[in-house]
Amino acid sequence: MNDQPPRWADALLQLVLCSADRECVSGDLLEEYRDDIVPARGRPAADRWYVRHVWGYVWRATWPWAVVSSGTFLMRTGYDWRVPTIDFLTRSTMTTAVGATTLMSVGFWTSWRSGSVVAGMVIAALTSQIAAMFSVVGVTLMLAVWHDAGTMRAIAGSGGLLEAYTLPFMTIIPATVVGVIGGALGRFTRRCR
């Protein structure tokens, strides 16, 4: 009865769940962990089982937003590669606005559901990193299709491949900030309703 899953995983689960489901889902998962999984598999395997289940909840909370965020990045990258320019101001303004709005929406939605600003911040940050992984795969696939000399010049003129592969991961910093802002708005809206 004293067996406890990893604290960080339980804390993450609490952030992902809406407030109405927290006690029920968390309690059911903990009961199965203690009564069935630990006795049958041992503590290390039970911890992995618990983390996999928590990851499932995180995945369901983040993947749609990550697809939108990654899709925006890939459309912009593909456009830069296929329609080169020397004036990136309009393009970067639009994609920055869409990216920030997407991540702020993640923070808002998560905090509105959970009642926690921290949940909005954490899920926005995780969403940005899942989107980054999607983006890296997408950039690699685009590069496999478009690798002619003209495209390679356009890539070099738009920041280079290093930027295409690292920029998505660097969004964790602004994602955290806009996740807090969206989270605060979501929590405020929840309290006002």
ABEGO torsion letter per residue (X at the ends): XABBBBAAAAAAAAAABBAAAAAAAAAAAAAAAAAAAAAAAEAAAAAAAAAAAAAAAAAAAAAAAAAAAAAAAAAAAAAAAABBBABAAAAAAAAAAAAAAAAAAAAAAAAAAAGBAAAAAAAAAAAAAAAAAAAAAAAAAAAAABABAAAAAAAAAAGEAAAAAAAAAAAAAAAAAAAAAAAAAAAAAAAAX
